[in-house]
Amino acid sequence: LRRHKYMLPLARVVFALLVGSGAAHVPPSPAELQYLAKLKREHAATHRRQLDTTDYTCGDGAQSAKDAWKVTGTSLGGWLVLEPWLTPSLFYQFLGADVRYGPDIEKIKTKTGMDQKSFCTALGPAEANRQLRHHWSQWVTEEHVAAIARTGSTHVRIPVGDWMWEPYDVYDQVEDGVRCNDGAVDELNRALALCAKHGLKVLLDMHAWIGSQNGLDNSGETKFVVWASKFDSGTSGEMYAPKGTFEHWAHKGWDWIINSTADWGIAMSLINQKHWAHSIRVIHKVVQMYGKHPSVWGLSPVNEVGAWTPMDVLRKFYWEAYGHVRHGAPHWIFVMDSSFRGGEVFRDDFMRGCPNKAVDKHPYHAWAPWGQVETYYKRSCGWADENVAIEEEVDVPVIAGEWSLAMDTCAMWLLGFNDMQPGEPRAICDMVPCPCAGGESNTMGSCYLGTEFSMPGLPLDTTQGLLGPFGSGISGPMFGRCPREMAMSHHEDEWTTTLAHKQIAAFNRGHGWFFWNFRTEFEPHWDFLEAYNRGWFPRNVSDFDAMEKLRICEDDAPPLQPTASHKLTADGIYGGSVPRPWLVQNAMPLAIGVVGGAAMAVVAMHFAAARARAPEASDASTPYVAMAPAPSS
């Protein structure tokens, strides 16, 4: 994949012109996909010659796509790898950092947490660990695991970070005898024990790697972020951070086992050997620690690796990691991320004949072209043929490793802490009471962090408007209200139930799915347990026969109603956002309308009768004046 040397200094500029692909489990933008296609077209011949030099096949003769297993479940995201949009209450404390620490931009930068790494940096090891231990204990409890099992789920995907086994940089700093993530492995062990107790199998997902594999907060580090060089002063002398205090999307990149600007033609010689060795050591440690654990079903060696990571490098990493898994845990399923390139990684006979493998795709509607609800239905069902085609072409089981019911990117901080990807959201967002907020719409009673734990930033001050520091777009709390996807009026339940069933039917044609995520603080379209409570999911999500008999992807399939009534009250965990039937929602205005209408009818009849009794001359000489004063005697 040879590129001219003079192009290398321009690489960062080229990427700066591209629209970013998202901050939290986001597919590449159209511009990024076009760039990737350009790279492949320019260097296809060299690409073929390089691949021919290495044999990445097995002599087992395995036909993996014919394996009978399927997975159904969800992910424990936002837990051991922080993502601000899933737990915004944990990140409220960083709002206003521009005012508190300005005008020193460097201090604002180091005191603003927007991902796992900057959370540890901003708070320091001791305070960060204190908060994380409380967060870990509250975000995932036994009741959550039991509730997942009650849905009929068979598996749980647990995102983890490499720092849990081999701390580095800020993760290795010690303060008062503790490091930032001390206790994280114990928490993982707790979850594994709970999954064993409740009959759930676990896919360990290496979600975050040193240097970041995709430049997004879900990798542990938002990379690369450029901060303003000057802090502006308001006209009255107060310090404030204008929009654009930091910029991420124009500079997004990664620096894991290879840099995002690496020359594809010499990619194998540009591998970051230090990061490579670190990553393989961590894989080895995970296999050694959990290879015989009764709950662990498989390993995903990397999540959402950058879409233009050179295929040669990615295949080499997968092959080496697979060797460690096959040696230490041969029964595990080795689930490889597609890098948003479908089944391409398995072409050229990559891992042909190798057993216990799968590919992980992340189909999302939120970033797809939008239209009428039928557009989403059709796209959902189309994923079935897409996945089957991959399985038949390259003999690898396909899992929808992440998907949701969201149709837009409105969810607060989905595209980064206090940031928004240019051009998003392409919808009008709802503004609902924020989680863990004070004031008149107090939501502290349902705050997952509780009211007893001392947490900076809680309760959220509902008298404040938008607070910095700001990225290149706007998304954040405003007077106690937070943005999220707007409910679809009285169609919400029908459309969302139908959409969920169509996606499940499609993914069942492959080897199953993991919904993203098991819970959120206030966004039901991304919240598996809340969506299940609302009746949007089948009562038994792993009843494959029932789903097949439903034939929901047939052209004449009727829309579906919720499979269960809502189990939460209208004043539940989403601050009064749980939808109720239209008549119930509108009972008060309807009653008022009926009573008011009846009263007006009585008044009208009274005036009509009075008018009929009055002399005609009176009508002409004494026009009616509303609230006219009584005549003087």
C-alpha positions in Angstrom: 0.0 0.0 0.0 2.7 2.4 -1.1 2.1 6.1 -0.8 4.4 8.9 -2.0 6.6 10.2 0.8 5.5 13.8 0.2 2.0 12.8 1.1 2.9 11.9 4.7 3.2 15.4 6.1 -0.3 16.1 4.6 -1.9 13.2 6.2 -3.0 15.1 9.3 -4.4 17.9 7.2 -6.4 15.4 5.2 -7.8 13.8 8.3 -8.6 17.2 9.7 -10.9 17.8 6.7 -12.8 14.6 7.3 -15.9 14.5 9.3 -15.3 12.5 12.4 -17.0 9.1 13.0 -18.4 9.7 16.5 -17.4 9.5 20.1 -19.3 6.5 21.4 -19.7 3.4 19.4 -20.1 5.2 16.1 -19.6 4.0 12.5 -17.3 6.0 10.1 -18.7 9.0 8.4 -19.3 8.9 4.6 -16.2 11.0 4.1 -14.1 8.6 6.1 -15.4 5.6 4.1 -14.6 7.5 0.9 -11.1 8.1 2.1 -10.7 4.4 3.0 -12.0 3.3 -0.4 -9.4 5.7 -2.1 -6.6 4.2 -0.1 -7.6 0.7 -1.1 -8.0 1.6 -4.8 -4.6 3.2 -5.0 -2.7 0.4 -3.4 -4.7 -2.8 -4.2 -1.8 -4.5 -6.1 0.8 -4.0 -3.3 -1.8 -5.1 -0.8 -2.3 -8.4 -2.5 1.5 -9.1 -2.8 2.0 -8.4 0.9 -0.8 -10.7 2.0 0.5 -13.5 -0.2 3.7 -13.7 1.9 1.9 -14.8 5.1 -0.2 -17.9 5.8 -3.0 -17.1 8.1 -5.0 -20.4 7.8 -5.6 -23.4 9.9 -5.5 -27.1 9.0 -8.5 -28.0 11.1 -10.9 -27.7 8.2 -13.5 -26.0 10.5 -16.6 -24.6 8.9 -17.4 -21.9 11.5 -20.4 -20.3 9.8 -22.3 -23.6 10.3 -21.7 -23.6 14.1 -25.1 -23.8 15.8 -24.6 -21.4 18.7 -26.3 -18.0 18.9 -26.0 -15.2 21.5 -28.6 -12.9 22.8 -27.9 -10.2 25.5 -26.5 -6.8 26.2 -23.3 -5.1 27.3 -22.2 -3.7 30.7 -21.0 -0.5 29.2 -20.0 2.6 31.0 -18.8 0.5 34.0 -15.1 -0.5 33.9 -14.5 1.7 30.8 -16.1 5.1 31.4 -18.2 6.9 28.7 -19.6 10.2 29.9 -22.9 9.9 27.9 -23.8 6.7 29.7 -23.2 8.1 33.2 -23.3 11.9 32.8 -23.8 12.4 36.5 -20.3 11.2 37.2 -19.0 13.9 34.9 -21.1 16.9 36.0 -18.2 17.8 38.3 -16.1 18.9 35.3 -18.6 21.4 34.0 -17.4 24.9 34.6 -13.7 23.9 34.8 -13.0 26.7 32.4 -14.3 29.3 34.9 -12.7 27.6 37.9 -9.2 27.2 36.4 -9.1 29.9 33.7 -7.3 31.7 32.2 -4.7 28.9 32.4 -5.7 26.7 29.4 -3.3 24.0 30.5 -4.9 23.8 33.9 -8.4 23.7 32.3 -7.2 20.9 30.2 -5.8 18.8 33.0 -8.8 19.4 35.2 -11.4 18.4 32.6 -12.4 14.7 32.6 -13.9 13.5 29.3 -12.9 9.8 29.3 -11.2 7.2 31.6 -7.7 8.7 31.2 -8.6 12.3 31.8 -10.9 11.3 34.6 -7.9 9.8 36.4 -5.7 12.8 35.5 -8.2 15.5 36.6 -9.0 14.0 40.0 -5.7 12.3 40.8 -5.4 8.6 41.7 -6.8 8.7 45.2 -10.0 10.8 44.6 -10.6 9.1 41.2 -10.4 5.7 42.8 -12.7 6.7 45.6 -15.3 7.8 43.1 -14.8 4.8 40.8 -15.2 2.3 43.5 -18.6 3.8 44.4 -19.5 4.0 40.7 -18.6 0.4 40.1 -20.7 -0.8 43.0 -23.8 1.1 42.0 -23.7 1.0 38.2 -23.7 -2.9 38.1 -25.5 -4.7 40.9 -26.8 -8.2 41.3 -30.3 -7.0 40.5 -29.2 -5.7 37.2 -27.6 -9.0 36.3 -30.7 -10.9 37.5 -32.9 -8.6 35.5 -30.9 -9.3 32.3 -31.2 -13.0 32.9 -35.0 -12.7 33.4 -35.3 -11.3 29.8 -34.2 -14.6 28.5 -30.7 -13.3 27.6 -28.0 -15.9 27.3 -24.9 -13.8 27.2 -23.4 -10.6 28.6 -20.6 -8.6 26.9 -18.3 -6.9 29.4 -16.1 -4.0 28.1 -12.7 -3.9 29.9 -9.5 -1.8 29.7 -6.0 -2.9 29.3 -4.9 -0.9 32.3 -6.7 -3.3 34.6 -3.9 -5.9 34.0 -0.9 -3.7 33.2 -1.2 -0.1 34.4 0.7 2.6 32.5 1.1 6.4 32.5 -1.6 8.0 34.8 -3.0 4.6 35.6 0.3 3.6 37.2 0.6 6.7 39.4 0.2 6.1 43.1 -1.3 8.5 45.6 -2.0 7.6 49.3 -1.1 4.0 48.4 -3.7 3.6 45.6 -3.8 3.9 41.9 -6.8 5.1 39.9 -8.2 1.8 38.8 -7.3 -0.4 41.8 -10.1 -2.8 42.5 -11.3 -3.0 38.9 -10.3 -6.6 38.4 -12.1 -7.5 41.7 -15.2 -5.8 40.2 -14.9 -7.9 37.0 -14.6 -11.0 39.2 -17.7 -10.0 41.0 -19.6 -9.6 37.8 -18.4 -13.0 36.5 -19.6 -14.6 39.7 -23.0 -13.0 39.4 -23.3 -14.1 35.8 -22.4 -17.7 36.8 -25.0 -17.5 39.5 -27.7 -16.3 37.1 -26.8 -18.6 34.2 -25.3 -16.0 31.9 -22.2 -16.6 29.7 -19.7 -13.7 29.3 -17.8 -12.2 26.3 -14.8 -10.3 27.6 -14.4 -7.3 25.3 -11.0 -5.5 25.2 -12.7 -2.2 24.8 -9.8 0.2 25.5 -6.1 0.0 24.5 -3.0 2.0 25.1 -2.7 5.0 22.7 -6.4 4.5 21.7 -7.4 2.3 18.9 -10.0 4.7 17.4 -9.5 8.1 19.0 -12.9 8.0 20.8 -13.8 8.2 24.5 -14.9 4.5 24.4 -11.2 3.6 23.9 -10.3 5.2 27.2 -8.7 8.3 25.6 -10.3 11.0 23.3 -7.6 11.5 20.8 -6.4 13.9 19.5 -7.8 17.0 21.3 -6.5 20.4 20.5 -7.2 23.1 23.2 -7.5 26.8 22.6 -4.3 28.8 23.0 -6.0 31.8 24.4 -8.7 32.3 27.0 -11.1 35.1 26.3 -12.4 37.6 28.9 -16.0 38.8 29.0 -16.8 42.5 28.7 -17.5 42.8 32.4 -14.2 41.3 33.3 -15.3 37.8 34.2 -13.5 34.9 32.7 -15.3 32.5 30.4 -14.7 29.8 27.8 -16.2 30.5 24.4 -17.4 27.7 22.1 -14.3 26.1 20.7 -12.3 25.9 23.9 -11.2 22.5 22.6 -11.6 20.8 19.3 -11.6 17.0 18.7 -13.4 16.1 15.5 -11.1 17.9 13.1 -8.1 16.1 14.7 -9.5 12.7 15.6 -6.9 9.9 15.2 -5.4 7.0 17.1 -2.0 5.7 18.2 -2.4 2.1 19.4 -0.4 -0.5 17.5 -0.1 1.9 14.6 -0.7 5.6 14.1 -3.8 6.7 12.2 -1.5 8.6 9.7 0.7 5.6 8.9 1.7 5.0 5.3 -0.1 1.8 4.3 2.7 0.9 1.9 5.2 0.4 4.8 2.7 -0.2 7.5 4.3 -3.4 8.8 7.5 -1.5 9.5 5.6 1.2 11.3 4.1 -0.9 14.0 4.4 0.5 17.5 6.4 -2.3 19.0 6.0 -1.1 22.5 2.2 -0.9 22.3 2.1 -4.2 20.4 4.1 -6.1 23.1 2.0 -4.5 25.8 -1.2 -5.6 24.1 -0.1 -9.2 23.6 1.0 -9.4 27.2 -2.4 -8.2 28.4 -4.2 -10.7 26.1 -2.0 -13.5 27.5 -2.7 -12.4 31.1 -6.5 -12.4 30.5 -6.4 -15.8 29.0 -4.3 -17.2 31.8 -6.6 -15.6 34.4 -10.0 -16.6 32.9 -9.3 -19.5 30.5 -11.0 -21.9 32.9 -13.6 -19.7 34.3 -17.1 -21.3 34.0 -18.8 -18.0 32.9 -16.4 -16.8 30.2 -17.5 -17.8 26.8 -15.1 -15.8 24.6 -12.8 -12.9 24.0 -13.0 -9.9 21.7 -9.4 -8.6 21.3 -10.3 -5.0 20.3 -13.4 -2.9 20.0 -14.2 -0.6 17.0 -10.6 -0.4 15.7 -10.1 2.7 13.5 -11.7 2.2 10.1 -8.4 2.9 8.1 -6.2 0.8 10.3 -4.0 -1.1 7.7 -5.5 -4.5 7.1 -2.1 -6.2 7.2 -1.5 -4.9 10.7 -4.9 -5.8 12.0 -4.7 -9.3 10.6 -1.3 -9.8 12.2 -2.6 -8.7 15.6 -5.7 -10.9 15.3 -3.6 -13.9 14.4 -1.2 -13.5 17.2 -3.9 -12.9 19.8 -5.9 -15.9 18.4 -2.8 -18.1 19.0 -2.8 -17.2 22.7 -6.5 -17.8 23.1 -6.3 -21.2 21.2 -3.4 -22.3 23.4 -4.9 -21.2 26.8 -8.6 -21.3 26.2 -9.3 -23.3 23.0 -13.1 -23.5 23.8 -13.5 -19.7 23.8 -15.1 -18.0 20.8 -12.6 -15.4 19.4 -14.8 -12.5 18.3 -13.0 -10.0 16.0 -14.1 -6.5 15.3 -15.0 -5.8 11.7 -13.4 -2.3 11.8 -16.6 -1.2 10.1 -15.5 -3.1 7.0 -18.0 -6.0 7.0 -16.3 -9.3 6.3 -13.3 -7.8 4.6 -10.8 -8.8 7.3 -11.6 -12.5 6.5 -11.0 -12.3 2.8 -7.8 -13.6 1.2 -8.5 -16.8 3.2 -7.7 -15.1 6.5 -8.3 -17.7 9.2 -9.8 -20.2 6.8 -10.4 -23.5 8.5 -9.9 -22.0 12.0 -12.4 -23.0 14.7 -14.2 -20.9 17.3 -14.1 -17.6 15.6 -16.7 -14.8 14.8 -16.8 -11.3 13.5 -18.5 -8.4 15.4 -20.4 -5.8 13.5 -22.1 -2.7 15.0 -25.1 -1.7 12.9 -26.7 1.5 14.1 -29.6 3.6 12.8 -28.6 6.7 14.7 -25.9 7.7 12.1 -27.6 6.2 9.1 -29.6 8.3 6.5 -32.9 9.1 8.0 -36.5 9.1 6.7 -39.9 7.8 7.5 -40.2 4.9 9.9 -40.5 2.4 7.1 -36.9 3.4 6.1 -35.7 2.1 9.4 -37.8 -1.0 9.2 -36.4 -1.9 5.7 -32.8 -1.2 6.7 -33.2 -3.4 9.8 -34.5 -6.4 7.9 -31.8 -5.8 5.2 -29.1 -6.5 7.7 -30.2 -10.1 7.7 -29.2 -10.7 4.1 -26.0 -8.7 4.7 -24.9 -10.9 7.5 -25.8 -14.1 5.8 -23.8 -13.0 2.7 -20.7 -12.5 4.9 -21.1 -15.9 6.6 -21.4 -17.6 3.2 -18.6 -15.7 1.6 -15.8 -15.9 4.2 -17.1 -18.7 6.5 -17.3 -16.7 9.8 -20.3 -16.3 12.1 -21.6 -12.8 12.3 -22.7 -11.2 15.6 -24.3 -7.8 15.9 -22.1 -6.9 18.8 -23.7 -3.5 19.3 -27.0 -2.0 18.2 -29.7 0.2 19.7 -33.2 1.6 19.1 -32.0 5.2 18.6 -32.8 6.9 15.4 -30.7 10.0 16.0 -27.6 11.3 17.9 -29.5 13.5 20.4 -28.4 11.6 23.5 -26.4 14.0 25.6 -22.6 13.6 25.2 -23.0 10.7 22.8 -20.5 12.5 20.6 -18.2 13.5 23.4 -18.2 15.3 26.7 -19.7 18.8 26.1 -19.1 18.3 22.4 -21.0 17.5 19.2 -19.9 16.2 15.9 -20.3 18.8 13.1 -23.5 18.1 11.3 -25.1 16.3 14.2 -27.7 15.8 15.5 -29.9 15.7 12.3 -33.0 15.9 14.4 -34.9 18.1 16.9 -34.0 16.8 20.3 -36.2 16.6 23.4 -35.1 18.4 26.6 -36.0 16.4 29.7 -35.1 16.7 33.4 -31.5 15.7 33.8 -30.6 12.8 36.0 -29.2 13.6 39.5 -30.5 17.2 39.4 -31.8 19.4 42.1 -34.4 22.2 41.9 -38.1 21.8 41.3 -37.7 18.8 39.1 -35.5 17.0 41.6 -34.3 13.7 40.3 -31.9 12.8 43.0 -34.2 10.2 44.4 -33.4 8.0 41.3 -29.8 9.1 41.0 -27.7 5.9 40.6 -24.9 7.4 42.7 -27.3 7.9 45.6 -27.7 10.7 48.0 -25.3 9.5 50.8 -22.1 9.5 48.8 -20.1 12.7 48.7 -19.9 13.5 45.0 -18.7 16.8 43.6 -21.2 18.3 41.1 -24.3 16.7 42.7 -27.0 17.6 42.7 -26.8 19.3 39.3 -27.5 23.0 39.7 -30.7 23.7 37.8 -30.2 27.5 37.9 -27.2 27.3 35.5 -27.3 27.4 31.8 -24.8 25.8 29.5 -21.4 25.5 31.2 -18.0 25.0 29.5 -15.5 24.0 28.5 -17.0 23.6 25.1 -16.0 21.6 22.1 -16.9 22.3 18.5 -20.6 21.7 19.1 -23.2 22.1 21.8 -24.6 19.3 24.0 -25.1 19.6 27.7 -27.3 20.4 30.7 -29.3 23.7 30.5 -31.3 24.8 33.5 -31.7 21.3 34.7 -32.8 19.9 31.3 -30.8 17.5 29.2 -31.1 16.6 25.5 -32.1 13.1 24.3 -34.1 11.5 21.5 -37.6 12.9 21.2 -40.4 10.4 21.8 -42.6 9.7 18.8 -45.8 10.9 20.4 -48.4 8.2 20.6 -46.5 6.2 18.0 -43.6 5.7 20.3 -44.5 2.2 21.6 -45.7 0.8 18.3 -42.8 2.0 16.2 -40.1 1.2 18.7 -41.5 -2.3 19.4 -41.7 -3.0 15.7 -38.2 -1.7 15.1 -36.8 -3.8 17.9 -38.4 -7.0 16.7 -37.3 -6.4 13.1 -33.7 -5.9 14.2 -33.7 -9.0 16.4 -35.2 -11.1 13.5 -32.4 -9.9 11.2 -29.6 -10.6 13.7 -31.0 -14.0 14.5 -30.4 -14.9 10.9 -26.8 -14.7 11.8 -25.3 -15.7 15.1 -27.1 -13.3 17.4 -26.6 -10.0 19.1 -25.6 -7.8 22.1 -27.7 -4.7 22.6 -25.9 -1.5 23.6 -26.3 -0.8 26.5 -27.7 -2.7 29.5 -28.7 0.7 31.1 -28.3 4.4 30.8 -29.2 7.2 33.1 -32.1 8.7 31.1 -32.1 7.6 27.4 -34.5 4.6 26.9 -33.6 4.0 23.3 -30.1 2.9 24.4 -31.3 1.2 27.6 -31.9 -2.6 27.3 -33.6 -3.1 30.7 -35.8 0.0 30.4 -36.8 -0.9 26.8 -37.6 -4.4 28.0 -39.8 -3.0 30.8 -41.6 -0.9 28.3 -42.5 -3.9 26.3 -40.4 -3.1 23.3 -38.6 -6.4 23.3 -40.0 -10.0 23.1 -40.8 -11.4 26.6 -38.1 -14.1 26.0 -35.4 -12.5 23.8 -33.8 -15.9 23.1 -37.0 -17.6 21.8 -35.8 -18.0 18.3 -38.7 -20.1 17.1 -41.2 -17.6 18.2 -39.4 -14.8 16.4 -39.2 -16.8 13.3 -42.9 -17.6 13.3 -43.7 -13.9 13.7 -42.3 -13.3 10.2 -41.9 -9.7 11.1 -39.7 -8.9 8.1 -42.3 -10.0 5.6 -43.6 -7.2 3.4 -47.1 -7.5 4.7 -46.1 -7.8 8.4 -48.3 -5.6 10.6 -46.8 -3.2 13.2 -46.5 -4.6 16.7 -47.8 -3.3 20.0 -45.7 -3.5 23.2 -45.3 -7.0 24.6 -46.0 -5.9 28.2 -47.4 -2.8 29.9 -45.0 -0.3 31.4 -43.6 -1.4 34.7 -42.5 2.0 35.8 -44.8 4.9 36.8 -44.9 8.1 34.9 -42.6 9.6 37.6 -40.1 6.8 37.3 -36.3 6.9 36.7 -36.6 9.1 33.7 -38.1 12.1 35.4 -41.7 11.6 34.2 -40.6 10.6 30.7 -42.1 7.1 30.6 -44.8 7.2 28.0 -48.3 6.1 28.8 -51.2 5.4 26.5 -52.5 8.4 24.7 -55.8 8.5 26.6 -54.0 8.2 29.9 -51.5 10.9 29.0 -54.3 13.2 27.9 -56.9 12.3 30.5 -56.7 15.7 32.4 -56.9 18.0 29.3 -59.7 15.8 27.9 -61.6 16.0 31.2 -61.1 19.7 31.3 -62.2 20.0 27.7 -65.4 18.0 28.3 -66.4 19.9 31.5 -65.4 23.3 29.9 -67.3 22.4 26.8 -70.4 21.5 28.8 -70.2 24.7 30.8 -69.9 26.8 27.7 -72.9 25.0 26.1 -75.0 25.8 29.2 -73.9 29.4 29.1 -74.6 29.6 25.4 -78.1 28.1 25.9 -78.8 30.6 28.7 -77.8 33.6 26.5 -79.8 32.2 23.6 -82.9 31.9 25.8 -82.4 35.4 27.2 -82.0 36.8 23.7 -85.1 35.1 22.6 -87.1 36.7 25.4 -85.7 40.3 24.9 -87.4 42.9 22.6 -85.9 43.4 19.2 -85.4 47.1 19.8 -83.2 46.3 22.7 -80.9 44.3 20.5 -80.4 47.2 18.2 -80.0 50.0 20.7 -78.0 48.2 23.4 -75.1 46.2 21.9 -73.5 43.6 24.2 -70.3 44.7 25.8 -68.3 42.1 27.7 -67.9 43.0 31.4 -69.8 46.2 30.9 -70.5 48.2 34.1 -74.0 48.1 35.5 -76.0 51.2 34.5 -76.2 53.8 37.2 -79.6 54.4 38.7 
